[in-house]
Amino acid sequence: MPIHEPSFDVLIIGAGVSGLIAAREIQGSGRSVLLLDKGRGLGGRLASRRVGAATFDYGAQFITTRDARFEAILNQGAEAGMMTEWCQGFAPTSDGHTRWRGQPAMTAVAKYLAQGLEIRTEKQIVAIRRAGDRYSVETSTGDLHFASAVLLTPPVPQSLALLAAGEITLDPAMQRRLDGIQYERCLAVMAVLKGPSLIPPPGGLAPTSGPAAWIADNQRKGISMEPAVTIHATHEFSLAHWDEDRMESGRRLLDASLPWLGAEVLRYQVHGWRYSKPVQVDEHPCALLQASPPLVMAGDAFAGPRVEGAALSGMAAAETLLAHIHR
Ligand SMILES: Cc1cc2nc3c(=O)[nH]c(=O)nc-3n(C[C@H](O)[C@H](O)[C@H](O)COP(=O)(O)OP(=O)(O)OC[C@H]3O[C@@H](n4cnc5c(N)ncnc54)[C@H](O)[C@@H]3O)c2cc1C
């Protein structure tokens, strides 16, 4: 039987960086907020995985920032021991700009941001509906959550599908604006090696040709006990091989990366990011879809295709929601 959950001021769909940052700001202003995420863990595209003694960051590889507010959060995370500086650039040139990583791995960033927040994982949202002066949010198991305001942070096509399922129609200009946002795909290979790789310190490089866009040595990065390499395919390769057997695509990427591996591959896994990086970034840091009751969309498609962009979009979304929520 479907459960009717207690009402919150704000429901946030997605506990990636944008949702977590928004939740901190909204809760800090005294409003009740609940985050719902379909994943088993937090962080969305900030993703780490353990395979035996090997640890992989297989989504975002590092975080950069130029924004003082986000830098302050990263510094606090570092003081708490959950983030640290990885390096200041990659061979052959170092640009001197700090690349942060999670401590022990990238998901620690999400865990740090999640402290003190109410979050439910393994909650797949299937529809958002208008329910009088509130919204109802339905999960795949039929449970209903109610709130005075909703923030959507999944990739834009997934968020639009939730609105369509709940028969929420948008202003045609807004619908066209959001329909235009598309994403690159990325196949990510995680390979455990028998010995150290040939990737030079500090442990990451971006090949200029071939099917791999990025190769990282997670042991050299400081997050893995065993030699463990992450390879990200280019969008072109990922799209062309998306429907192929994943292990076959992984093998192709490993073969193309042989000059940097330097040791036998003991085992590997492959993950597909359907929504890896937005191709177009919206001109606004978030989108106010409905003013009353407030319905807002945020994420890296709004303030920049990076962790920092997601964070800044989360901050803008919190500000927009708080300005419109019924007092
Ligand atoms: C392979 C790869 C490499 C990258 N490398 C870098 C990098 O080195 N540096 C950098 O700065 N950025 C990098 N990025 C980009 C960065 O990861 C993203 O910009 C950022 O993490 C996006 O955060 P977000 O909150 O906008 O979205 P997400 O992290 O995608 O969060 C959205 C959340 O919504 C949840 N969700 C979706 N649908 C539903 C639903 N129906 N019900 C409930 N929950 C739902 C998802 O589970 C997810 O947790 C990379 C991304 C990828 C994929």
The ligand as an ORCA input file, in Angstrom:
! r2SCAN-3c Opt
* xyz 0 1
  C      33.040     10.731    -16.568
  C      32.903     12.091    -15.953
  C      34.048     12.829    -15.656
  C      33.914     14.089    -15.091
  N      35.058     14.760    -14.743
  C      34.938     15.939    -14.075
  C      36.093     16.561    -13.531
  O      37.202     16.031    -13.574
  N      35.926     17.755    -12.898
  C      34.693     18.353    -12.766
  O      34.606     19.425    -12.161
  N      33.588     17.756    -13.242
  C      33.681     16.560    -13.867
  N      32.572     15.921    -14.320
  C      31.272     16.614    -14.202
  C      30.724     16.562    -12.785
  O      30.762     15.252    -12.297
  C      29.295     17.087    -12.817
  O      29.292     18.369    -13.416
  C      28.632     17.207    -11.452
  O      28.963     16.133    -10.614
  C      27.125     17.276    -11.685
  O      26.431     17.388    -10.450
  P      24.858     17.526    -10.473
  O      24.398     17.621     -9.075
  O      24.463     18.616    -11.418
  O      24.304     16.187    -11.181
  P      24.460     14.668    -10.742
  O      25.745     14.418    -10.071
  O      24.165     13.875    -11.992
  O      23.294     14.452     -9.665
  C      21.971     14.172    -10.033
  C      21.413     13.137     -9.073
  O      20.047     12.902     -9.422
  C      19.756     11.545     -9.174
  N      18.577     11.185     -9.978
  C      18.444     11.200    -11.326
  N      17.187     10.813    -11.662
  C      16.532     10.541    -10.516
  C      15.225     10.095    -10.208
  N      14.312      9.844    -11.167
  N      14.882      9.902     -8.915
  C      15.782     10.153     -7.910
  N      17.045     10.586     -8.149
  C      17.413     10.780     -9.425
  C      21.029     10.817     -9.622
  O      21.113      9.542     -9.016
  C      22.120     11.780     -9.160
  O      22.604     11.426     -7.878
  C      32.642     14.641    -14.858
  C      31.506     13.887    -15.130
  C      31.629     12.612    -15.666
  C      30.395     11.773    -15.889
*
